[in-house]
Amino acid sequence: MMRTRPLKVALLGCGVVGSEVARIMTTHADDLAARIGAPVELAGVAVRRPDKVREGIPAELITTDATALVKRGDIDVIVEVIGGVEPARTLITTAFEHGASVVSANKALLAQDGASLYAAAEQHGQDLYYEAAVAGAIPLVRPLRESLAGDKINRVMGIVNGTTNFILDKMDTSGAGYSEALDEATALGYAEADPTADVEGFDAAAKAAILAGIAFHTRVRLDDVYREGMTEVTAADFASAKQMGCTIKLLAICERAADGGSVTARVHPAMIPLSHPLASVREAYNAVFVEADAAGQLMFYGPGAGGAPTASAVLGDLVAVCRNKLNEAKGPGESAYTQLPVSSMGEVVTRYHISLDVADKPGVLAQVATVFAEHGVSIDTVRQQGKDGEASLVVVTHRAPDAALSGTVEALRKLDTVRGVASIMRVEGE
């Protein structure tokens, strides 16, 4: 039997995502009520610009006083889609204090201070759900923290930023340079006017912190994530990748150490074999590859951004939280019982693809090979081409600690016969 008194929902932010949340709540009101067991009512919308026309939202619901809205006391669920750390953090904790559960899409806040949000939710007996914070419409957070809760996850690797994937895909398929591909992404609305958060990996790093924390039941903050952007990737790198049967993606990689005693989280461009499922992810799509003991290999794929896809994830959380409210229950809170240390990037075992500009004369390869041997790095393959006293030398290594590989590169730079290091890229997915 359906309860007649509606559950009241307040919306913090009414931009691209927030407006879609409000639209779906209105147009699908009957279906949502049937799925939840009670009607849901949009009881207030906090915005910065109250004079902006917002189709379908009654003017009397609009307010610029977000603090007063979350303090009302009659709100059951707060949906936070304003982003950033403050005032979102204060508004969310205030909502908990006044008896509201929270659905958030705020990856930056969760990656930086998720532990304190979990603690506040627990203290006040409320829910904190955030499916929309990672990979848009793709169901990922809930499968990791609920469906796979009985399994041991060893690795989470994925493309979690649509802008960067669009750019790299265009460079791969059309031969465009980075700047040209970025211009196309901007013209199509995939890239912001200032794309720094995307192309320098900050967005993906926040998502990696969230995923690692859930997957490994330990606290991983944004500062724990190693990050490299993709602005230095060139057409020549793609040419080298193709010769290896690979392509290049900006990957978020979260791993449990082989001995199980630590975890790592990192974001950087990498070559991956064309045979790997992530290699075929095109345009602005996202995909995440999960490896677990019992479940084996799982792939989650779909649109990772945009108003409607992200709103879909928000509404899914809203339904779950409202059901919990009706049943006087709570969803899963923070699971950080393992308290595993987060290792530095230098301890990560990986492979390198290194392209060197060298003098075209006898003995160069022997010198380079000696440097690798002195640093304990084994060479997998070498390719050399020379002309008119200059040559290029492409070395692909076996797996070794990243610190040893970095040390090798620094030593190579000091050789008189090495004119320069044209490119360095890690190789993943093998």
Secondary structure, DSSP 8 states (H G I E B T S, - for coil): ---SS-EEEEEE--SHHHHHHHHHHHHTHHHHHHHHTS-EEEEEEE-S-TTS--TTS-GGGEES-HHHHHTSS--SEEEE---SSTTHHHHHHHHHHTT-EEEE--HHHHHHHHHHHHHHHHHTT--EE-GGGSSTTS--HHIIIIITTTS-EEEEEEE--HHHHHHHHHHHHH---HHHHHHHHHHTTSS-SS-HHHHTSHHHHHHHHHHHHHHHTS---GGGSEE--STT--HHHHHHHHHTTEEEEEEEEEEE-TTSS-EEEEEEEEEEETTSGGGG--TTEEEEEEEETTTEEEEEEEE--SHHHHHHHHHHHHHHHHHHHHTT--------TT---B--GGG-EEEEEEEEEEE-STTHHHHHHHHHHHTT--EEEEEEEEETTEEEEEEEE--EEHHHHHHHHHHHHT-TTEEEEEEEEEE---
